[in-house]
């Protein structure tokens, strides 16, 4: 999906997982979250939403519905189209960075 990431969760893959490889070191300093991708050598600064989605996916493959629910709970907002768009953008950013990928069934 790299290079063709979508920003709408209804068009995105229904399940996301971590890219295969070594574990992702995720660190929080003064409220900011960074993750190091050992495959690319890149370090990424993540916002609150994106870091929460990544934490859920680190725990195991997750459906878009589960990710939206986690985001709604974290942000204390309704799971509406606006949230869906933000979740889709965050997933696209994680995909583009090589941290996650669509899970094949």
N, C-alpha and C positions, 0 to 999 in steps of 0.2 A: 504494500500500500504506500510505501515511501514515494514522495513526489506527487502523489495523487490523493493526499489526505483530504477528507471531507470535514465540514464543520457542522453538519446537521446529524444528530444522533439517529434520525429515522433512516438515513442513507448509509450510516456507518455500520461496520461489522457488529453483530449482536453480542459477541463475546470477545474480550481482550485478555491477553496474557503477557507476561514478561517475555522479552526476547531471550532465547536460550543463551546461556553463558554464566559467568561468575555472578555471585550475588551483588546486588547494587548497594553500595554504601550510601545510606541516607542519613544526613546529619542536620540538626537544627541548632542555630546560633542566633541568639537575640531575636527569636521569632521568625527568622528566615530559614528556609529549607534549601539545602543543596544536595545534589546527588551526583556521584561520579560514575560515569559509564566506562567500565574497564575495557570494553570492546573498542570504543572509539578514542578513549583517552580524554574525552570532554567532561567538563564539570558544568552542571546546569543549576541555575537559581530558579526555584519553583515558587509560584504564588500559593496561597492557602488552598485554593480549590484543586489545583493540579497536584500538589503534594498529597492531599487526601485521596484523590483518585489513584495515585501511584501506590500509596500504602494499601489500599483495598486490593489492587491487582497483585502486589507483592504477596499478599496472604493467599492468593490463588486466582485462577481465571475468573473474570467477573463479567456478568451481562451488563449491557448498557442500562437496563432498568435498575439493577442493583447499584450501579455507579451513580445514577441520578438520585436514587433514594438516599445514598450516603451523602451526596452533595446537599440535598435538601435538608437533611438532618443537621449536618455540620453548619450550614449557613442559616438555618431556621427560616427557610423560605419555602413557598409552595413549589411542587414539581410541575412547573408549567413550561411553555414554549421558550421563555427567556432562559430559564435554567438549562433546558435541553440544549439550547444554542451554546451556552457557556461550557457545558460539559463536553459537547462536540468539539469545540475549539481546543479545550484542554487535552482531550484525547488525541486530536490531530497533532498538537504540539509534542506530546509524548511519543507518538508514532514517528513523527519527522526526526525527533532526536535519537531514535533508535532504541528507546527504552522499553517500548511495548510493541506488540504486533497483534493482528487479528488471530484469534484461535481458530484452527480448522477442526471441524467436527468429524 
